Amino acid sequence: MDDDMNIDEGSGVVRRKGRGFKAGLTTENSTDEVQYERLESTHKEGESTKAARSVEGWIVLVTNVHEEATEEDVQDKFADYGQIKNLHLNLDRRTGYVKGYALVEYETHAEAQRAIDEASGTQLLDQTLQCDFAFVRPPPSAPKNQNRGGGGRQRRRSASPGAR
């Protein structure tokens, strides 16, 4: 069985295996910094969001929902923008209060967009609601098969066929 970290007594070199370490040898006093890839936001002011449809409809994520709000309160607020197919209000198991967000599902993109445009910034039980689509498409510039993870580690073959 291999250790996650092997120290060579003579040279002071530390070999590290596993996630988060570069392949190869590094020293204890290594000043290498990890470089992360950054994605620039493709959303510009005035540009419509690239929303993605769920299996059954268009889902609006409503945040900053008051902890004492009921399904009826949210239903009344969002029924003005179109016919609601489904409404989900998560409750905290420990306290029994609303967790602070709601999911409102509409049949059409136009109804969902109208709810987002008109309900964002409005009040519900003295709290200002924020609304957006729950699902958005990833930016088209992302290359396929990048950062899929997994793989990488292969099984070692022993020198003799039956030895372990």
N, C-alpha and C positions, 0 to 999 in steps of 0.2 A: 504494500500500500504506500502511495506517495504522500509526502507532506505537502501542504500548501505553500510552505516557504522553506527553502533549503539554504543554509548559510555555509559558504566555503570558508573554513577557518583561516587558511593561509592568505587569501587575497582580500578578504573583507567584502566580497561580492555577494549580493543577495539575489537569489533567483526566485521570482514570484510567479505563481501560476494562478489562473482563474480570471474571473470577470473584473475589469477595471485596471488590469495591469498590462503594460505593453509586452509584446512577445520579446523574448531575448533576455539579456542580462542588464541589470541596473544596479547602481550603487546605493547605499543607504542615504547618502547626502545628495541624491539626484535632485536637480532643480527643474526637471522637465515638467512643463505644465500641460494638462490635458486640453486639447483644442476641440471644441464642440462646433458642429455645423449649425449655422443660424439660418432660419427661414424668415425672409422679409414679408411683411404683411402685403397682400395684393389687394386688400379692400381700400378703396378710396372714398372720400366724402362724396355723397350724392350718387354713388354707384350702388346698384341693388346687390343684395347678398346672394351668393350662389347656394341657395338652400337645396337640401336633398329631401326627397319624399321618403317617409317611412313605408312600411309594407301596406298600411291601411289608409294613411292620410298625411297631412302636413301638421307637424307637432310644434307648438310654440312653448318655449320654456319661459316661465314667468318667475322672476326672482324678487326677493325682498317682500315676500308675502308675510303678513302679520301672523304671529304664532297662534292667535285666537280666531283666525279666519275659518269659515266653514266652507264646505263644497258649494252651498247655496250662494254664499257671498261671491265666490269666484265665478260661479255659473252666471249669476246676474250681471256681473261686470263684463264678461266676455261674450254673452249671448247677443249683445248689440252688434257684433261684428260679423256674425254668420252663425250657421247651425253647428253646434258643438257635437262632434261624434263621440268623444270620450274626454273625461276629465279625471286627472289623477292628482291627489293631494297627499303627499307622504306625511305620515305622523311619526314622531319620535316615540319609540316604544317605552322609554323610561318615563317621560313626562306626559305623553299623550297629546302634546301640542304639535302644530304643524312645523315641519323642519325648515320652512322658509322659502319653499319653491313649489310650483305647480306645473303640471304638463297639461296643456289644452290642445286637443286634436280637432282639426277642421278638415272637411272634405276637399276643399279647393285651395290652391296656392293664393288666390286673390283674397279669400276670407282671412287666411292666416297672415298675409302681408298687411291687410287692413288692421287686424288686431294688434300687430306689432307697432305699426305706425301711430295708431290712435291711442293705444293703452299705455305705451311707454311714457313714463313721466307723470302719469295720473296717480291719484290717491286711492287706496283701499284700506280702510280702518287706520287712517292717519299715517300710512307708510307709502312712499313713492315706489311704484312698481317699475321694473325694468323687464322688457320683453325682447326675445330674439328667437330665431329658429333653433330647435333642439339639434338638428342634424344639418351639417354643411358639407359640401363636397371639398375634398382636398385640392390644393392648388394644382393646376395642370402641369406645372414645370417640374414636379417631383419625378425623378427617374424611377422606372419600375425596378423591382427586386433590390432596392437599396434599403439597408437597415432592417432586414427581415429577421436577423438574429438566428440563434440556434445553430446547429451543425458544429463546425469548428473542431470539436474534440473527437478524435478517432481512437479506436481500440488499439492497444499495443499488442504486438505479436511477440510471444516469448521465444527465446533461443531454442529451447527444446520443445517438441510437440506436446508433451503431456504435463510439463512443469507449470506450476502456478506460483 
